[in-house]
């Protein structure tokens, strides 16, 4: 059954939404989509089921997605629940992937901006699609991102 659905955003609950937004803007080329969000009230309590809830944050347009494309929603709750360490095989949302011009250079920028490496840079053939070079890394708050580069017949960015 077709719902007429369109992908709108992915939410990351942040410890420090401003610091995390700076990382995604400076390192990965996301762009802020005003206005900033400063949310509270009975309607938010009803929507989240959380008493006394307050949310502050911003939406960031993902690089390459155009003016009406999906966003990365970074929200900071006044009283966060805590974090489980992100690992590539944890059930649920695994990672966000970004196509880059050079994986090693992009990883160095992630590290310089306070991120960390998860694994090593690898290159492998993908039958019928070319070669992919990629690495998993963590943003400054521990969320996993994939940095990838396709060559020799690879499909357009985001098609994998």
JOGI-V770375 format. One record per residue. N is the residue number from 1. RES is the residue in one small letter. D_CENTER is the distance of its C-alpha to the mean C-alpha in Angstrom with 1 decimal. Layout:
# JOGI-V770375
n:N res:RES d_center:D_CENTER
n:N res:RES d_center:D_CENTER
This chain:
# JOGI-V770375
n:1 res:x d_center:29.0
n:2 res:x d_center:26.9
n:3 res:x d_center:25.3
n:4 res:x d_center:24.4
n:5 res:x d_center:20.8
n:6 res:x d_center:18.1
n:7 res:x d_center:14.3
n:8 res:x d_center:13.3
n:9 res:x d_center:9.9
n:10 res:x d_center:7.4
n:11 res:x d_center:8.1
n:12 res:x d_center:7.3
n:13 res:x d_center:10.8
n:14 res:x d_center:11.3
n:15 res:x d_center:14.5
n:16 res:x d_center:14.7
n:17 res:x d_center:12.6
n:18 res:x d_center:14.3
n:19 res:x d_center:13.8
n:20 res:x d_center:10.0
n:21 res:x d_center:10.1
n:22 res:x d_center:12.6
n:23 res:x d_center:10.5
n:24 res:x d_center:7.8
n:25 res:x d_center:11.1
n:26 res:x d_center:13.4
n:27 res:x d_center:11.8
n:28 res:x d_center:9.5
n:29 res:x d_center:11.5
n:30 res:x d_center:9.7
n:31 res:x d_center:12.6
n:32 res:x d_center:13.6
n:33 res:x d_center:15.1
n:34 res:x d_center:18.0
n:35 res:x d_center:19.3
n:36 res:x d_center:17.7
n:37 res:x d_center:17.9
n:38 res:x d_center:20.6
n:39 res:x d_center:21.5
n:40 res:x d_center:24.4
n:41 res:x d_center:27.4
n:42 res:x d_center:29.1
n:43 res:x d_center:27.0
n:44 res:x d_center:23.8
n:45 res:x d_center:25.8
n:46 res:x d_center:26.9
n:47 res:x d_center:23.4
n:48 res:x d_center:21.8
n:49 res:x d_center:25.0
n:50 res:x d_center:24.6
n:51 res:x d_center:27.6
n:52 res:x d_center:27.3
n:53 res:x d_center:23.5
n:54 res:x d_center:22.0
n:55 res:x d_center:18.5
n:56 res:x d_center:17.4
n:57 res:x d_center:14.3
n:58 res:x d_center:13.0
n:59 res:x d_center:11.2
n:60 res:x d_center:9.6
n:61 res:x d_center:10.7
n:62 res:x d_center:8.6
n:63 res:x d_center:10.9
n:64 res:x d_center:13.7
n:65 res:x d_center:13.4
n:66 res:x d_center:16.5
n:67 res:x d_center:17.7
n:68 res:x d_center:17.4
n:69 res:x d_center:14.2
n:70 res:x d_center:11.3
n:71 res:x d_center:9.1
n:72 res:x d_center:6.2
n:73 res:x d_center:8.7
n:74 res:x d_center:9.0
n:75 res:x d_center:12.3
n:76 res:x d_center:14.8
n:77 res:x d_center:17.6
n:78 res:x d_center:21.1
n:79 res:x d_center:21.7
n:80 res:x d_center:18.7
n:81 res:x d_center:19.7
n:82 res:x d_center:18.6
n:83 res:x d_center:16.2
n:84 res:x d_center:16.7
n:85 res:x d_center:15.7
n:86 res:x d_center:12.8
n:87 res:x d_center:14.5
n:88 res:x d_center:13.9
n:89 res:x d_center:16.6
n:90 res:x d_center:16.0
n:91 res:x d_center:16.7
n:92 res:x d_center:14.0
n:93 res:x d_center:10.3
n:94 res:x d_center:10.2
n:95 res:x d_center:7.1
n:96 res:x d_center:4.5
n:97 res:x d_center:7.3
n:98 res:x d_center:8.4
n:99 res:x d_center:12.2
n:100 res:x d_center:14.0
n:101 res:x d_center:17.7
n:102 res:x d_center:18.4
n:103 res:x d_center:16.4
n:104 res:x d_center:18.7
n:105 res:x d_center:18.5
n:106 res:x d_center:14.7
n:107 res:x d_center:14.8
n:108 res:x d_center:17.6
n:109 res:x d_center:15.6
n:110 res:x d_center:12.8
n:111 res:x d_center:15.8
n:112 res:x d_center:17.7
n:113 res:x d_center:15.0
n:114 res:x d_center:15.1
n:115 res:x d_center:12.8
n:116 res:x d_center:14.6
n:117 res:x d_center:15.3
n:118 res:x d_center:15.3
n:119 res:x d_center:17.7
n:120 res:x d_center:19.5
n:121 res:x d_center:19.0
n:122 res:x d_center:20.8
n:123 res:x d_center:22.2
n:124 res:x d_center:23.7
n:125 res:x d_center:25.5
n:126 res:x d_center:24.3
n:127 res:x d_center:27.6
n:128 res:x d_center:27.8
n:129 res:x d_center:24.6
n:130 res:x d_center:25.1
n:131 res:x d_center:23.4
n:132 res:x d_center:19.8
n:133 res:x d_center:18.9
n:134 res:x d_center:15.7
n:135 res:x d_center:14.6
n:136 res:x d_center:12.2
n:137 res:x d_center:11.3
n:138 res:x d_center:10.0
n:139 res:x d_center:8.6
n:140 res:x d_center:11.6
n:141 res:x d_center:11.2
n:142 res:x d_center:11.0
n:143 res:x d_center:7.6
n:144 res:x d_center:7.8
n:145 res:x d_center:6.4
n:146 res:x d_center:9.2
n:147 res:x d_center:11.0
n:148 res:x d_center:13.7
n:149 res:x d_center:16.8
n:150 res:x d_center:19.4
n:151 res:x d_center:23.0
n:152 res:x d_center:26.5
n:153 res:x d_center:26.0
n:154 res:x d_center:22.3
n:155 res:x d_center:21.0
n:156 res:x d_center:19.0
n:157 res:x d_center:15.3
n:158 res:x d_center:13.3
n:159 res:x d_center:16.6
n:160 res:x d_center:16.1
